[in-house]
Amino acid sequence: MQAVAFVLLILVSIALIAVVLLQSGKSAGLAGSISGGAEQLLGKQKARGIDAVLNKATIVLAVLFFVLTIAVAYFL
């Protein structure tokens, strides 16, 4: 059981890293506020669906990561 939890932890960790890297960055500061307004006017809304899916996937993978981490620690 420990080996299965450890392998799942590695797979979830890799998936979590990939999903976080796929997300678009949040613009900050004055430059971000200027370009952020332009993105909304020029049609950035199409990517919102993908960002929403990636956001939910990040949450699910993060919860799985913590649960599996606790399970691996428990089995040791």
DSSP file (Angstrom, degrees, kcal/mol; ACC not computed):
  #  RESIDUE AA STRUCTURE BP1 BP2  ACC     N-H-->O    O-->H-N    N-H-->O    O-->H-N    TCO  KAPPA ALPHA  PHI   PSI    X-CA   Y-CA   Z-CA
    1    1 A M     >        0   0    0      0, 0.0     4,-2.2     0, 0.0     5,-0.2   0.000 360.0 360.0 360.0 -34.2    0.0    0.0    0.0
    2    2 A Q  H  >  +     0   0    0      1,-0.2     4,-2.2     2,-0.2     5,-0.1   0.898 360.0  50.3 -66.0 -39.8    2.9    2.3    0.7
    3    3 A A  H  > S+     0   0    0      2,-0.2     4,-2.5     1,-0.2    -1,-0.2   0.891 109.9  50.4 -66.5 -39.4    4.4    1.8   -2.7
    4    4 A V  H  > S+     0   0    0      1,-0.2     4,-2.5     2,-0.2    -1,-0.2   0.925 112.1  46.9 -64.7 -44.4    1.0    2.6   -4.4
    5    5 A A  H  X S+     0   0    0     -4,-2.2     4,-2.1     1,-0.2    -2,-0.2   0.878 112.4  50.6 -64.9 -37.2    0.6    5.8   -2.4
    6    6 A F  H  X S+     0   0    0     -4,-2.2     4,-2.0     2,-0.2    -2,-0.2   0.911 111.3  46.9 -67.9 -42.5    4.2    6.8   -3.2
    7    7 A V  H  X S+     0   0    0     -4,-2.5     4,-2.3     2,-0.2    -2,-0.2   0.913 113.0  49.5 -65.2 -42.7    3.8    6.2   -6.9
    8    8 A L  H  X S+     0   0    0     -4,-2.5     4,-2.7     1,-0.2     5,-0.2   0.881 108.4  54.3 -62.6 -37.4    0.5    8.2   -6.9
    9    9 A L  H  X S+     0   0    0     -4,-2.1     4,-2.2     2,-0.2    -1,-0.2   0.903 108.7  48.0 -63.5 -41.4    2.2   11.0   -5.0
   10   10 A I  H  X S+     0   0    0     -4,-2.0     4,-2.2     2,-0.2    -2,-0.2   0.924 113.3  47.4 -65.1 -44.0    4.9   11.2   -7.6
   11   11 A L  H  X S+     0   0    0     -4,-2.3     4,-2.3     1,-0.2    -2,-0.2   0.907 113.4  47.5 -64.4 -42.1    2.3   11.3  -10.5
   12   12 A V  H  X S+     0   0    0     -4,-2.7     4,-2.6     2,-0.2    -1,-0.2   0.879 110.4  53.4 -66.6 -37.2    0.2   13.9   -8.7
   13   13 A S  H  X S+     0   0    0     -4,-2.2     4,-2.2    -5,-0.2    -2,-0.2   0.925 110.6  45.8 -63.1 -45.1    3.2   16.0   -8.0
   14   14 A I  H  X S+     0   0    0     -4,-2.2     4,-2.2     2,-0.2    -2,-0.2   0.910 114.2  48.6 -64.5 -42.2    4.2   16.0  -11.7
   15   15 A A  H  X S+     0   0    0     -4,-2.3     4,-2.6     2,-0.2    -2,-0.2   0.894 110.4  51.7 -64.8 -39.7    0.7   16.8  -12.8
   16   16 A L  H  X S+     0   0    0     -4,-2.6     4,-2.2     2,-0.2    -2,-0.2   0.909 110.0  48.7 -63.8 -42.6    0.4   19.6  -10.3
   17   17 A I  H  X S+     0   0    0     -4,-2.2     4,-2.2     1,-0.2    -1,-0.2   0.922 112.7  48.5 -62.2 -43.8    3.7   21.1  -11.5
   18   18 A A  H  X S+     0   0    0     -4,-2.2     4,-1.6     1,-0.2    -2,-0.2   0.913 111.8  48.2 -64.0 -43.5    2.5   20.9  -15.1
   19   19 A V  H  X S+     0   0    0     -4,-2.6     4,-0.9     1,-0.2    -1,-0.2   0.897 111.7  49.6 -66.7 -39.6   -0.9   22.4  -14.4
   20   20 A V  H >< S+     0   0    0     -4,-2.2     3,-0.6     1,-0.2    -1,-0.2   0.908 111.3  49.3 -65.5 -40.8    0.6   25.3  -12.5
   21   21 A L  H 3< S+     0   0    0     -4,-2.2    -1,-0.2     1,-0.2    -2,-0.2   0.784 106.9  56.4 -69.8 -25.8    3.0   26.0  -15.3
   22   22 A L  H 3< S+     0   0    0     -4,-1.6    -1,-0.2    -5,-0.2    -2,-0.2   0.710  87.0  99.3 -76.7 -20.2    0.2   26.0  -17.9
   23   23 A Q  S << S-     0   0    0     -4,-0.9     2,-0.2    -3,-0.6    28,-0.0  -0.356  81.1-112.6 -69.5 146.7   -1.7   28.7  -16.1
   24   24 A S        -     0   0    0      1,-0.1     2,-0.1    -2,-0.0    -1,-0.1  -0.552  36.1-109.6 -77.4 144.9   -1.5   32.2  -17.4
   25   25 A G        -     0   0    0     -2,-0.2     2,-0.6     1,-0.1    -1,-0.1  -0.397  24.9-117.7 -74.5 149.6    0.3   34.7  -15.0
   26   26 A K        -     0   0    0     -2,-0.1     2,-0.1     1,-0.0    -1,-0.1  -0.779  29.8-126.9 -87.3 123.5   -1.6   37.4  -13.3
   27   27 A S        -     0   0    0     -2,-0.6     2,-0.3     5,-0.2    -1,-0.0  -0.462  31.6-171.5 -71.6 141.1   -0.4   40.8  -14.3
   28   28 A A     >  +     0   0    0     -2,-0.1     4,-0.9     4,-0.0     3,-0.2  -0.920  37.4  18.7-132.9 157.2    0.6   43.1  -11.5
   29   29 A G  H  > S-     0   0    0     -2,-0.3     4,-1.7     1,-0.2     5,-0.1  -0.241 106.0 -44.5  82.0-170.7    1.5   46.7  -11.1
   30   30 A L  H  > S+     0   0    0      1,-0.2     4,-1.8     2,-0.2    -1,-0.2   0.889 136.3  51.8 -66.4 -41.7    0.9   49.6  -13.4
   31   31 A A  H  > S+     0   0    0      1,-0.2     4,-2.4    -3,-0.2     5,-0.3   0.880 109.5  51.5 -64.5 -36.9    1.9   47.8  -16.6
   32   32 A G  H  X S+     0   0    0     -4,-0.9     4,-2.3     1,-0.2    -1,-0.2   0.859 107.4  51.6 -68.1 -35.5   -0.4   44.9  -15.7
   33   33 A S  H  X S+     0   0    0     -4,-1.7     4,-1.3     2,-0.2    -1,-0.2   0.859 112.2  46.7 -71.0 -33.3   -3.4   47.3  -15.2
   34   34 A I  H  X S+     0   0    0     -4,-1.8     4,-1.4     2,-0.2    -2,-0.2   0.949 118.8  38.8 -71.9 -49.0   -2.8   48.9  -18.6
   35   35 A S  H  X S+     0   0    0     -4,-2.4     4,-2.2     1,-0.2    -2,-0.2   0.820 111.2  60.6 -72.7 -28.7   -2.4   45.6  -20.5
   36   36 A G  H  X S+     0   0    0     -4,-2.3     4,-1.6    -5,-0.3    -1,-0.2   0.892 104.5  48.6 -64.2 -39.4   -5.1   43.9  -18.5
   37   37 A G  H  X S+     0   0    0     -4,-1.3     4,-1.6     1,-0.2    -1,-0.2   0.883 111.4  50.0 -67.0 -37.5   -7.7   46.5  -19.7
   38   38 A A  H  X S+     0   0    0     -4,-1.4     4,-2.0     1,-0.2    -2,-0.2   0.869 107.2  54.6 -68.4 -36.3   -6.6   46.0  -23.3
   39   39 A E  H  <>S+     0   0    0     -4,-2.2     5,-1.7     1,-0.2     4,-0.4   0.880 107.5  49.9 -65.7 -37.1   -6.8   42.3  -23.0
   40   40 A Q  H ><5S+     0   0    0     -4,-1.6     3,-0.6     1,-0.2     5,-0.2   0.873 112.9  46.7 -69.6 -35.8  -10.4   42.5  -21.8
   41   41 A L  H 3<5S+     0   0    0     -4,-1.6    -2,-0.2     1,-0.2    -1,-0.2   0.829 112.1  50.4 -73.2 -31.1  -11.3   44.8  -24.7
   42   42 A L  T 3<5S-     0   0    0     -4,-2.0    -1,-0.2    -5,-0.1    -2,-0.2   0.323 126.8 -84.8 -95.9   8.1   -9.6   42.7  -27.3
   43   43 A G  T X 5 +     0   0    0     -3,-0.6     3,-0.7    -4,-0.4    -3,-0.2   0.891  68.8 149.1  99.9  43.7  -11.2   39.4  -26.5
   44   44 A K  T > < +     0   0    0     -5,-1.7     3,-1.0     1,-0.2     4,-0.4   0.508  56.4  92.1 -80.0  -4.5   -9.2   37.6  -23.7
   45   45 A Q  T >> S+     0   0    0      1,-0.3     3,-1.1    -5,-0.2     4,-0.5   0.747  70.2  69.3 -66.2 -23.7  -12.5   36.0  -22.6
   46   46 A K  H X> S+     0   0    0     -3,-0.7     3,-0.6     1,-0.3     4,-0.5   0.860  97.6  51.4 -63.5 -34.1  -11.9   32.9  -24.7
   47   47 A A  H <> S+     0   0    0     -3,-1.0     4,-2.6     1,-0.2    -1,-0.3   0.576  88.6  83.1 -79.4  -8.9   -9.1   31.8  -22.5
   48   48 A R  H <> S+     0   0    0     -3,-1.1     4,-2.6    -4,-0.4    -1,-0.2   0.877  87.2  54.3 -64.3 -36.1  -11.2   32.2  -19.3
   49   49 A G  H <X S+     0   0    0     -3,-0.6     4,-2.0    -4,-0.5    -1,-0.2   0.915 111.1  44.7 -63.1 -42.5  -12.7   28.7  -19.8
   50   50 A I  H  X S+     0   0    0     -4,-0.5     4,-2.6     2,-0.2    -2,-0.2   0.902 113.4  50.9 -67.5 -40.8   -9.3   27.1  -20.0
   51   51 A D  H  X S+     0   0    0     -4,-2.6     4,-2.2     1,-0.2    -2,-0.2   0.876 109.3  51.4 -64.1 -36.6   -8.1   29.2  -17.0
   52   52 A A  H  X S+     0   0    0     -4,-2.6     4,-2.3     2,-0.2    -1,-0.2   0.908 111.2  47.1 -66.8 -41.1  -11.1   28.1  -15.0
   53   53 A V  H  X S+     0   0    0     -4,-2.0     4,-2.5     2,-0.2    -2,-0.2   0.922 113.6  47.8 -65.8 -43.5  -10.5   24.4  -15.8
   54   54 A L  H  X S+     0   0    0     -4,-2.6     4,-2.1     2,-0.2    -2,-0.2   0.869 110.6  52.9 -65.1 -35.6   -6.8   24.8  -14.9
   55   55 A N  H  X S+     0   0    0     -4,-2.2     4,-1.8     2,-0.2    -2,-0.2   0.928 112.0  44.2 -65.0 -45.2   -7.8   26.5  -11.7
   56   56 A K  H  X S+     0   0    0     -4,-2.3     4,-2.4     1,-0.2    -2,-0.2   0.884 112.5  52.5 -67.2 -37.6  -10.1   23.7  -10.7
   57   57 A A  H  X S+     0   0    0     -4,-2.5     4,-2.7     1,-0.2     5,-0.2   0.882 107.5  52.7 -64.6 -37.1   -7.5   21.1  -11.7
   58   58 A T  H  X S+     0   0    0     -4,-2.1     4,-2.3     2,-0.2    -1,-0.2   0.909 109.7  48.3 -63.8 -41.9   -5.0   22.8   -9.5
   59   59 A I  H  X S+     0   0    0     -4,-1.8     4,-2.2     2,-0.2    -2,-0.2   0.932 113.6  46.2 -64.2 -46.0   -7.3   22.8   -6.5
   60   60 A V  H  X S+     0   0    0     -4,-2.4     4,-2.4     1,-0.2    -2,-0.2   0.927 114.6  46.9 -63.8 -45.0   -8.1   19.1   -7.0
   61   61 A L  H  X S+     0   0    0     -4,-2.7     4,-2.5     1,-0.2    -1,-0.2   0.866 110.5  53.0 -66.7 -35.3   -4.5   18.1   -7.5
   62   62 A A  H  X S+     0   0    0     -4,-2.3     4,-2.2    -5,-0.2    -1,-0.2   0.912 110.2  47.3 -65.7 -41.6   -3.4   20.2   -4.5
   63   63 A V  H  X S+     0   0    0     -4,-2.2     4,-2.4     2,-0.2    -2,-0.2   0.927 113.3  48.6 -64.5 -44.0   -5.9   18.4   -2.3
   64   64 A L  H  X S+     0   0    0     -4,-2.4     4,-2.8     1,-0.2     5,-0.3   0.895 109.0  54.5 -61.0 -39.8   -4.8   15.0   -3.6
   65   65 A F  H  X S+     0   0    0     -4,-2.5     4,-2.3     1,-0.2    -2,-0.2   0.933 111.0  43.9 -59.8 -47.1   -1.2   16.0   -3.0
   66   66 A F  H  X S+     0   0    0     -4,-2.2     4,-2.1     2,-0.2    -2,-0.2   0.896 114.5  49.3 -68.3 -39.0   -1.8   16.8    0.6
   67   67 A V  H  X S+     0   0    0     -4,-2.4     4,-2.2     2,-0.2    -2,-0.2   0.928 114.0  45.5 -65.2 -44.4   -3.9   13.7    1.2
   68   68 A L  H  X S+     0   0    0     -4,-2.8     4,-2.8     2,-0.2     5,-0.2   0.865 110.3  54.6 -68.0 -35.1   -1.3   11.4   -0.4
   69   69 A T  H  X S+     0   0    0     -4,-2.3     4,-2.2    -5,-0.3    -1,-0.2   0.923 110.5  45.6 -62.7 -43.3    1.5   13.1    1.5
   70   70 A I  H  X S+     0   0    0     -4,-2.1     4,-2.1     2,-0.2    -2,-0.2   0.886 112.8  51.5 -65.7 -38.6   -0.3   12.4    4.8
   71   71 A A  H  X S+     0   0    0     -4,-2.2     4,-2.3     2,-0.2    -2,-0.2   0.918 110.4  47.6 -65.5 -43.3   -1.0    8.8    3.6
   72   72 A V  H  X S+     0   0    0     -4,-2.8     4,-1.2     1,-0.2    -2,-0.2   0.917 113.1  48.8 -63.9 -42.2    2.7    8.2    2.8
   73   73 A A  H  < S+     0   0    0     -4,-2.2    -1,-0.2    -5,-0.2    -2,-0.2   0.867 111.2  50.9 -65.0 -35.6    3.8    9.7    6.1
   74   74 A Y  H  < S+     0   0    0     -4,-2.1    -2,-0.2     1,-0.2    -1,-0.2   0.891 109.2  50.0 -68.3 -39.8    1.3    7.5    7.9
   75   75 A F  H  <        0   0    0     -4,-2.3    -1,-0.2     1,-0.3    -2,-0.2   0.703 360.0 360.0 -75.1 -18.5    2.4    4.3    6.2
   76   76 A L     <        0   0    0     -4,-1.2    -1,-0.3    -5,-0.2    -2,-0.2   0.505 360.0 360.0 -73.2 360.0    6.1    5.0    7.0
